[in-house]
C-alpha cells in the first residue's frame, strides 16, 4: 500500500510495479491480502484523485484480477 500511495503522489512506474509485486507476495503468504484491492479506491479518494477515470481504473484492474484469481484458488483448495 505504501508503494501504491507513492505512485499516486509521484507517478513513477517503478512504484506501481513494486506495489503489484508485493501484492502478489502478500497474496501468496496470506489470503487476507485480497482486501487491498478494495482499499485502493479509498487511497485515491483521500489523495483527491479522480478515481473514476479510465486511466486510473485501468491501473487497479490488475489488483482486482489478482484478488479474484487468488480467491478462486483458495475456494477450490
Residue frames as a rotation matrix with the C-alpha (Angstrom) as fourth column:
UNK 1
0.571 0.821 0.000 0.00
0.821 -0.571 0.000 0.00
0.000 0.000 -1.000 0.00
UNK 2
0.333 -0.542 -0.771 2.94
0.206 -0.756 0.621 2.32
-0.920 -0.366 -0.140 0.65
UNK 3
-0.724 -0.643 0.251 4.32
0.357 -0.038 0.933 1.85
-0.591 0.765 0.257 -2.86
UNK 4
-0.180 0.733 0.656 0.88
0.958 -0.020 0.285 2.48
0.222 0.680 -0.699 -4.37
UNK 5
0.758 0.444 -0.478 0.44
0.568 -0.809 0.149 5.69
-0.320 -0.384 -0.866 -2.41
UNK 6
-0.138 -0.871 -0.472 3.94
0.116 -0.488 0.865 6.74
-0.984 0.065 0.168 -3.51
UNK 7
-0.685 -0.043 0.727 2.91
0.710 0.186 0.679 6.01
-0.164 0.982 -0.097 -7.09
UNK 8
0.372 0.912 0.174 -0.18
0.925 -0.380 0.016 8.20
0.081 0.155 -0.985 -6.65
UNK 9
0.737 -0.099 -0.669 1.90
0.206 -0.909 0.361 11.12
-0.644 -0.404 -0.649 -5.49
UNK 10
-0.068 -0.914 -0.400 4.95
-0.318 -0.360 0.877 10.70
-0.946 0.187 -0.266 -7.75
UNK 11
0.788 0.510 -0.344 3.71
-0.488 0.178 -0.854 8.78
-0.374 0.842 0.389 -10.82
UNK 12
-0.309 -0.918 -0.249 6.82
-0.937 0.250 0.242 6.61
-0.160 0.308 -0.938 -11.05
UNK 13
0.422 0.479 -0.770 6.25
-0.681 0.728 0.080 3.29
0.598 0.491 0.633 -12.81
UNK 14
-0.547 -0.701 -0.457 8.75
-0.158 0.623 -0.766 1.62
0.822 -0.347 -0.452 -10.52
UNK 15
-0.819 0.283 0.499 6.48
-0.543 -0.101 -0.834 2.28
-0.186 -0.954 0.237 -7.52
UNK 16
0.242 0.951 -0.191 3.48
-0.965 0.215 -0.152 0.83
-0.104 0.221 0.970 -9.35
UNK 17
0.225 -0.231 -0.947 5.37
-0.431 0.848 -0.309 -2.29
0.874 0.477 0.091 -10.38
UNK 18
-0.834 -0.550 -0.042 6.68
-0.175 0.335 -0.926 -2.76
0.523 -0.765 -0.376 -6.84
UNK 19
-0.455 0.736 0.501 3.16
-0.830 -0.147 -0.538 -2.40
-0.323 -0.660 0.678 -5.46
UNK 20
0.521 0.637 -0.568 1.91
-0.804 0.590 -0.075 -5.15
0.288 0.496 0.820 -7.78
UNK 21
-0.130 -0.664 -0.736 4.86
-0.218 0.743 -0.632 -7.42
0.967 0.078 -0.241 -6.99
UNK 22
-0.935 -0.236 0.264 4.47
-0.288 0.071 -0.955 -7.00
0.206 -0.969 -0.134 -3.24
UNK 23
-0.044 0.981 0.191 0.73
-0.978 -0.004 -0.207 -7.52
-0.202 -0.196 0.960 -3.58
UNK 24
0.438 0.121 -0.891 1.42
-0.504 0.854 -0.132 -10.87
0.744 0.507 0.435 -5.24
UNK 25
-0.610 -0.727 -0.316 3.84
-0.076 0.450 -0.890 -11.75
0.789 -0.519 -0.329 -2.45
UNK 26
-0.748 0.377 0.546 1.24
-0.644 -0.212 -0.735 -10.87
-0.162 -0.902 0.401 0.17
UNK 27
0.342 0.896 -0.284 -1.40
-0.934 0.357 0.000 -12.94
0.101 0.266 0.959 -1.63
UNK 28
0.139 -0.376 -0.916 0.95
-0.245 0.883 -0.400 -15.89
0.960 0.280 0.030 -1.68
UNK 29
-0.832 -0.550 -0.073 1.63
-0.052 0.209 -0.977 -15.59
0.552 -0.809 -0.203 2.04
UNK 30
-0.776 0.609 -0.163 -1.86
0.287 0.111 -0.952 -14.88
-0.561 -0.786 -0.260 3.37
UNK 31
-0.493 0.656 0.572 -5.29
0.836 0.175 0.520 -14.89
0.241 0.734 -0.635 1.79
UNK 32
0.313 0.655 -0.688 -6.49
0.823 -0.548 -0.147 -11.88
-0.473 -0.520 -0.711 3.75
UNK 33
-0.592 -0.639 -0.491 -4.47
0.282 -0.735 0.617 -9.60
-0.755 0.227 0.615 1.48
UNK 34
-0.500 0.445 0.743 -7.27
0.848 0.078 0.524 -9.60
0.175 0.892 -0.416 -1.11
UNK 35
0.457 0.721 -0.522 -8.85
0.820 -0.568 -0.066 -6.67
-0.344 -0.398 -0.851 0.74
UNK 36
-0.406 -0.698 -0.590 -6.16
0.353 -0.715 0.603 -4.36
-0.843 0.037 0.537 -0.63
UNK 37
-0.786 0.157 0.598 -7.94
0.590 -0.100 0.801 -4.24
0.186 0.983 -0.014 -3.98
UNK 38
0.296 0.954 0.042 -10.95
0.848 -0.283 0.447 -2.72
0.439 -0.096 -0.893 -2.23
UNK 39
0.401 -0.214 -0.891 -8.80
0.661 -0.607 0.442 -0.23
-0.635 -0.766 -0.102 -0.32
UNK 40
-0.570 -0.744 0.348 -7.05
0.768 -0.331 0.549 1.23
-0.293 0.580 0.760 -3.38
UNK 41
-0.073 0.568 0.820 -10.03
0.647 -0.598 0.473 3.40
0.759 0.565 -0.324 -4.46
UNK 42
0.831 0.360 -0.425 -10.13
0.553 -0.443 0.706 4.80
0.066 -0.821 -0.567 -0.93
UNK 43
-0.074 -0.930 -0.359 -6.49
0.744 -0.291 0.601 5.83
-0.664 -0.223 0.714 -1.22
UNK 44
-0.648 -0.121 0.752 -7.36
0.695 -0.496 0.520 7.72
0.310 0.860 0.406 -4.40
UNK 45
0.414 0.882 0.226 -10.35
0.621 -0.455 0.639 9.30
0.666 -0.124 -0.736 -2.70
UNK 46
0.674 -0.234 -0.701 -8.20
0.604 -0.372 0.705 10.54
-0.425 -0.898 -0.109 0.18
UNK 47
-0.381 -0.917 -0.114 -5.46
0.618 -0.344 0.707 11.78
-0.688 0.199 0.698 -2.15
UNK 48
0.233 0.629 -0.742 -8.08
-0.142 -0.732 -0.666 13.79
-0.962 0.260 -0.081 -4.12
UNK 49
-0.892 -0.427 -0.148 -7.59
-0.237 0.163 0.958 11.99
-0.385 0.889 -0.247 -7.42
UNK 50
0.051 0.895 -0.444 -10.30
-0.992 -0.004 -0.124 11.34
-0.113 0.446 0.888 -9.95
UNK 51
-0.646 -0.403 0.648 -10.60
-0.471 0.879 0.077 7.65
-0.601 -0.255 -0.758 -9.18
UNK 52
0.279 0.794 0.539 -13.38
0.126 0.527 -0.841 7.02
-0.952 0.303 0.047 -11.68
UNK 53
0.339 -0.208 -0.917 -11.36
-0.876 -0.425 -0.228 7.95
-0.343 0.881 -0.327 -14.75
UNK 54
0.959 0.132 -0.253 -10.48
-0.242 0.844 -0.478 5.18
0.151 0.519 0.841 -17.18
UNK 55
0.196 -0.969 -0.151 -6.72
-0.325 0.081 -0.942 5.52
0.925 0.234 -0.299 -16.81
UNK 56
-0.429 -0.342 0.836 -6.79
-0.883 -0.038 -0.468 5.24
0.191 -0.939 -0.286 -13.03
UNK 57
0.508 0.674 0.535 -9.27
-0.735 0.664 -0.139 2.35
-0.449 -0.323 0.833 -13.10
UNK 58
0.797 -0.264 -0.543 -7.05
-0.263 0.658 -0.706 0.52
0.543 0.706 0.455 -15.57
UNK 59
-0.298 -0.934 0.198 -4.23
-0.593 0.019 -0.805 0.65
0.748 -0.357 -0.560 -13.01
UNK 60
-0.322 0.241 0.916 -6.47
-0.898 0.229 -0.376 -1.01
-0.300 -0.943 0.143 -10.42
UNK 61
0.622 0.649 -0.438 -7.73
-0.764 0.625 -0.159 -3.79
0.171 0.434 0.885 -12.65
UNK 62
-0.135 -0.753 -0.644 -4.51
-0.342 0.646 -0.683 -5.76
0.930 0.128 -0.345 -12.09
UNK 63
-0.851 -0.173 0.496 -5.17
-0.516 0.096 -0.851 -5.79
0.100 -0.980 -0.171 -8.35
UNK 64
0.045 0.957 0.288 -8.80
-0.906 0.161 -0.391 -6.86
-0.421 -0.243 0.874 -8.77
UNK 65
0.542 0.112 -0.833 -7.95
-0.626 0.716 -0.310 -9.66
0.561 0.689 0.458 -11.20
UNK 66
-0.515 -0.795 -0.321 -5.21
-0.284 0.511 -0.811 -10.96
0.809 -0.326 -0.489 -8.93
UNK 67
-0.662 0.342 0.667 -7.59
-0.714 -0.018 -0.700 -10.86
-0.227 -0.940 0.256 -5.97
UNK 68
0.426 0.895 -0.135 -10.23
-0.888 0.384 -0.253 -12.80
-0.175 0.228 0.958 -7.86
UNK 69
0.251 -0.415 -0.875 -7.73
-0.458 0.745 -0.485 -15.42
0.853 0.523 -0.003 -9.02
UNK 70
-0.776 -0.629 -0.038 -6.37
-0.249 0.361 -0.899 -16.00
0.579 -0.689 -0.437 -5.53
UNK 71
-0.348 0.751 0.561 -9.87
-0.857 -0.012 -0.515 -16.06
-0.380 -0.660 0.648 -4.03
UNK 72
0.583 0.556 -0.593 -10.84
-0.770 0.611 -0.184 -18.71
0.260 0.563 0.784 -6.56
UNK 73
-0.160 -0.735 -0.659 -7.72
-0.269 0.675 -0.687 -20.75
0.950 0.067 -0.306 -5.74
UNK 74
-0.869 -0.135 0.477 -8.45
-0.486 0.043 -0.873 -20.51
0.097 -0.990 -0.103 -2.00
UNK 75
0.060 0.978 0.201 -12.05
-0.948 0.119 -0.297 -21.51
-0.314 -0.173 0.934 -2.57
UNK 76
0.540 0.110 -0.834 -11.04
-0.591 0.755 -0.283 -24.52
0.599 0.646 0.473 -4.63
UNK 77
-0.546 -0.801 -0.247 -8.47
-0.314 0.468 -0.826 -25.62
0.777 -0.373 -0.507 -2.06
